[in-house]
Amino acid sequence: MMSMSKLTLSVPPEVVARAKRYAKERGVSISELVAAYLSAVANPPESTDEPPVLRALRGTLKKAKIEDYHRHLAEKYR
């Protein structure tokens, strides 16, 4: 099993609420989402048509689709 480190983040409450809904809908934890994101940022993959965050989350999410990612971004940046 991989060892884990704790990380404390300051995030606006509305972002936390949306992230919890997003994670719950996909059957993953907030920790898994953050870990996948940080992994993608720290180790950017080779250039492809998919956004790096989606590539990093593929396999973690039950039903990852590019349309879901675009919808997430549209909601996030309203």
N, C-alpha and C positions, 0 to 999 in steps of 0.2 A: 504494500500500500504506500502511496506517495505521502510524504510528510507535508503538513500544511502549516501556514503562518496566519496569524490573525492580522486583520487590517481594519482600522477604524476610518470611516469616511464621513464627511459632512455633506449631506445631500438634502435639497429642499423636500419638504414633506409631500408635495404634489408629485414630484418625480418618483419618490419611494412608492407611493400609492400606485402610480401607473406601472412601475417596474414589477411590483408584486402581482398585479393583474396579468401583465404580460407573461411573467414566469409561470404563474398558476395555469394559464391557458395552454401553456406548452409543456407542463409537467416537469419543470426544472426549478431549481432554487435560485435565489438572487446571487448566492455565492458562485454557483456554476456560471451564471451569465457574466458576472464581473470577472471571474477567472478566465473565461473564454475571450472576453474583450481584451483584457490585459495581455493575454498570450498573443492575440492577433497584433496588438500594437507593438509588443516587444519583438516579435518575429514576423515581420510582414512577409507574406508569401509572394511568389512570383506573380506577375501581372496576369489577370484573367478577367472575364466579364463580370464576375461576382464581386460585391463589396467585401473587403477583408473581414469585417465583423461577421458576415453571414458565413463565409468559408470557415472561420474559426468555430462557429457554433454548429456547423453541420455535424451530425452525429450526436450532438448533445441534445438538440431539440428533436421532438418526435416527428414534426411535420414542418421542416424549414422550407419556405418558398420565398423566392425573391419578391413576390407580391406582398407577402406579410411584412417583409423588411421595409418595402416602400411605404406601406400603410403606417407602419410604426414611425417612420421618419416624418410622414405628413402630419400625424397626430402630435409628435414631439415638437415640431417647429411651427405649430399654428400660431 
